[in-house]
């Protein structure tokens, strides 16, 4: 995918993209909605070769030019997809909490005591002999509070994102960020 297509894909969050020859670095600045999380920064660095630093107007994702701009955009796509899935799960949880609330308001206590959660079997699209998937019964207590995992950090542009080390690329990112 070309650079324009990559930028168009993240347009709602995109602020700028630059290459700095004297630092042999490329970076993109993005602005994420309040409450979005950055997944484990060490994993982002290992998997996508990007450093992350806060700026006055967003979050900076930087990499060495030799890694190519794809690293930056792949890292951004990962963070965006991660947060969209979290939002979708939260929406689904809210919907199911309302459904449960309606059940608890209308059903008898004896009937509620028999409540079980069952996943419907997923249909396979393959023409091969599909293995029949039996419904899974999950007996669990519903906790409507969703806490972020320990591998996420809340992103607030006015707060600093903690840094793990200070290599030259990270130093460059901090310089660009005005730190």
N, C-alpha and C positions, 0 to 999 in steps of 0.2 A: 504494500500500500504506500502511495507517495505521501510526502509531508503534508500537502494540502488536505488530503483525505483524513490523515491522522488528526490534524487540527480540527477539521469539521466534526469529527466523531466526538471530540471533547469540548466543543464550542461553548456550551453553557458554563463551563468552569475555566476556560482558557483565557489567560491575560496576555502572555507574550512568550516568544521563543527566541533565543539568541545563541550565537556561537562566538566564543572569545578565543581568537587564534593565539594570542600571547600566553594564555593560561591553558591552552589545549583542552578546553572544556565547552560543553554545550549545556544549556539549561532552559527549562520552561518554568513559568510562574503561573500558578492556577489559584483559583479561589473556590473553596469547597463550602457548601452550606454549613451553618452552625450545627454542631452536634455530630458531624461526620467524624469518623475515626480513621487514623492511619494504622493499618495492620503492622505487625512486628517489623520495625525498621531494619533490624539485622537481616531478616529474611528478604526484605526488599533490596537491601544492598547486595546480598549474596545471589539472589535470583535475577535481579534486573540491573545490577551495577550502578545504582543511583544513590546519591546522598540527598537528604532532605533537610531544608532549613526554612524557618519562618522569615517572611519579609514584611514590610509595612503594609503591602497590599495583597498578600497571599502566601502561598507555600511554594518554595523553590525546589525543583527536582533537577539535580545536576549530575552529569557524567563526563568522563573523558571523551574527547572527540573520537579517539580510536575505537570506542565501544559503539559508536553510531547513535543517531537520535532515536532509533527504534527502542533502545533500552529505556529511555525516558518515557516514551509513549506507551510502551508495554507496562511499565510500572504505574503510570497514570491510569491506564485501562484497568489494571488489577485493583487499584484503590477505589475507583469509581464503581466497578462491578461489585466489589466487596460491600460497599455502602448501600448500593441499590438493593442487594439481596437482604441486607439487614433491615432496610426500610420495608421491603416486601414481607419479611417474616414478622415484623412488628405489626404491620397492617393486618396480616392474617391472624396473628394472635389476638388483636383487638376485636376482630370479627368473631372469632371463636369464643372469646370471653363474653360477648353480647349474646351469642347463641346459648352458652351455658347459663348465663344470667336469666334468660327467658325460660330455660328448662327448670331451673331452680325456683323460679317464681310460680310456675304452673304445675309442676309434677309433685306427687306425694313423696314424703320422706322415704317410705319403703321402696318406692320405685327408684328414687335417686341413689339409694344404696346399691342398686344393681348396675349402676352406670359403668360402662367400660368404653375405652377408646379403641376403635378398630380402623386400621388402614385398609382401604379398598385395594384389591390387587391391581397392579399396574399392567396395562396391556402392552404386549411386545409388538413391534411393527415388523419384526423379522418373519420371513416365510418359513424359516426352519422350524422344526418341532419345538414349540415354546414350552418351557417347563411351567407347569401350573403353579402360580404363586398363591399361597393360602393367605387369608387375612391375618394380620398380626394383631393380637390383643395386647394392649398396653394398659396396665393398671398403674396409674400414677396420680400424684397430687398435682393439680394445676397451680402454678405460681405465676401470677400475672406480672411480676416484676422481672424485666429482662435486664440483666447486668452485663456490661461489656466484659469480654474475656480478658485475662491478664495479658494477652498478646496484642491488645489495642490501646491506643492513646487517643483521647479526645482532641480534636483539632479546634483551636480557637486562635484566630489570627493575631489576637492581642496578647496571647501567651506564647512563650517559647516552647518549641519542641525540643526535648532533651537530646543531647548529642552523645554518642557513645565513644568517639575518638576524634582526633583532630589531625587528619591527614591533609595533604595539600589540596585535594579537591574540596574537602569540607571547609578548609580555610578560605578557598575561593568562594564557596557558597556563602560563607558568613560575610565576606567582604561585599559581595553583591547584595546581600540582605541588609547591609548597613550595620553589622555588629562589630 
